[in-house]
C-alpha cells in the first residue's frame, strides 16, 4: 500500500512538472499565426504528426502494460504479506492460549 501511494504521488508530481513545463509552449503556439505554407511543407508536417501520434500510442500501450504488471506484482506481494500476518497472529494467539 505504501509503495502504491509513493508511485501515485511521484506520478502526480511528474504530471504537474510536465504541465508546468509545456503550458507556456502551448500558449505560444496558439498566439502565433503562421503564413500559408506550400504543399510540401504541409505534407511533411502531416507525416511528422502521424509518426508522433504512432509513437505516442505505442508509448502509452507500453506504459499501460508496465503499470498493469506492476499492479499485479503489488497485489501478489500484498496478498502474501496478508497471509504472513494472519499466520503470525494465529501463532501468537495459540502461544497465548497455551500459557
N, C-alpha and C positions, 0 to 999 in steps of 0.2 A: 504494500500500500504506500509506503514511504517513497519507494523508488518511482512508483507511478506518479505521485504528486511532484516529485523533483522533475521528472521528464515533462510533465504538464506545464510547470512553471517555466522551465527552460524554453519550451516551445512558445509559450506566450511572450516571453522576453524576446525571442528571435523574431517573432512576427511583428512585434512593436518596433524593434530596431529596423527591420526591413521596411516597414511602412514609413517610418520617420526618414529613412534614407531615400526612398523612392518618391515620396509625396512631392517634393519640390520639382523633381524631373517631370512628373506627370502634369503638374501645374504649368510648367513651361511649354510643354507640347501643345496644350490647348490654346495658349496665348498666341503663339506664332502661326501666322498663315503663310504657307509656302506657295510660291508661284507654281503654275501648272508645269509639270514635268513632261518630258517626251515619253513615248510609248515604251522604250527600252528600260528607262529607269522605273516606270510604273510596274512593268513585268518583273524586273529584278526585285523590287520591294515586295511584291506579292509572293514570289517564290521564297524570299527570306522569311516572310511572315509565316508561310506554310511550314517551313522547316522548323521555325521556332515553336510553333504550335505542336508539331510532332514530337519534338524533343521534350517540351513541357509535359505532354501527355504521357510519354514513356517515363519521365522522371516521377510523375505523380503515381503511376502504376507501381513503379519500383518502391516508392516510399510507402504506398499502401500495403504492399506485400511485406516489407520490412516491419512496419508497425503491427501488422496482423500477427506475424511470427513472434514479435516481441511480446505482444499481448498474450498469446498462447503460452509462451515461456513463463511469463509472470503469473498467469493463472495456475500453471503447474507448480511453481515454486510456492505460491500462496497455499495451494491445496496440501502440499507436502508439509509445510510448516504447521498448518492447522492440525494435521494428523499427529505430528510430533507433540504439539502442545496438548492435544487430547490424551495421548498415551502418557505423557508426563503427569498430567493431572490425575489420571486414573491410577497410576503407580503411586503417586503421593497419597491419594485417598486410601489405597489398600494398605500402605505402610502405617498410616494413622489409625486405621481400624485394627491392625494387628497389635498395636501398643496398648 
